[in-house]
């Protein structure tokens, strides 16, 4: 029986077409929602999909499952206790999201730094009001989390003439960083930041890592940018700090509750930029992820499991 692969994605057909051409001996099932996979679940060898969109009941029904290829960097919904049987391999697309994540970080840094939201309000009112424009050159970006995405962002920060400081639980140095400090120095480093950028994965160890004490250590002129996970930030403490004017503003792409409830005060703050969890998205997302998916599927089909890229322990 040929290898049975489920592609679970809103653009599933865009994955199926190139993969079917490259792997004529593999049977592909393309669906948009987990419920559509029930008729074939028991025969599946492989599931390809966004980590947080793969239903746990689908995994339980896939009794022959051998491998999940997540189309995300984060896999915490799959590595939670009891979700995956020990024999099921898990890989991510870690490393491919650098361009879109870095560009969103810069969208936030430039827009917050120059108060672009005020410019938009002035435009809507037909009001001509100019002021000296702050530049990024000479500013300090403190990046919490020191993975591939952080390296990608730091490299581009250096092109803008910025100082880059990394905060990590393990690494002592990294490319494109002027300094790297252990996580226990987070509050101290937050006090040096013009932009505190969160790119750290979510885990028990990083739950509300950026807490009231860390936010309180930030300068009144500093901005917080969260592109990581909602759980790494104490949102209540951030809201209090913003309401009191203790920091200059925030750019937020991810929240502890999504969609962000309409009554959340963050929506109405003039110094906050909210984006709807688009940090990892791009107009070339399929092509980006296929650079991991195709060689991984080739290795799986050929039995070269040791060659699977971005293997995630669970």
Secondary structure, DSSP 8 states (H G I E B T S, - for coil): ---EEEEESTTHHHHHHHHHHH-TTSEEEEESSGGGGGGGGGG-SEEEE-GGGS-HHHHHH-TT--EEEESSS--HHHHSTTSS-TT-EEE--TTS-HHHHHHHHHHHHHHHHTTHHHHHHHHHHT---------STT-EEEEE--SHHHHHHHHHHHHTT-EEEEEESS-S--TT-SEEEEGGGHHHHHTT-SEEEE----STTTTT-B-HHHHHHS-TT-EEEE-S-GGGB-HHHHHHHHHTTSSSEEEES--SSSS--TT-GGGG-TTEEE--S-TT--TTHHHHHHHHHHHHHHHHHTT-GGG-SSB---
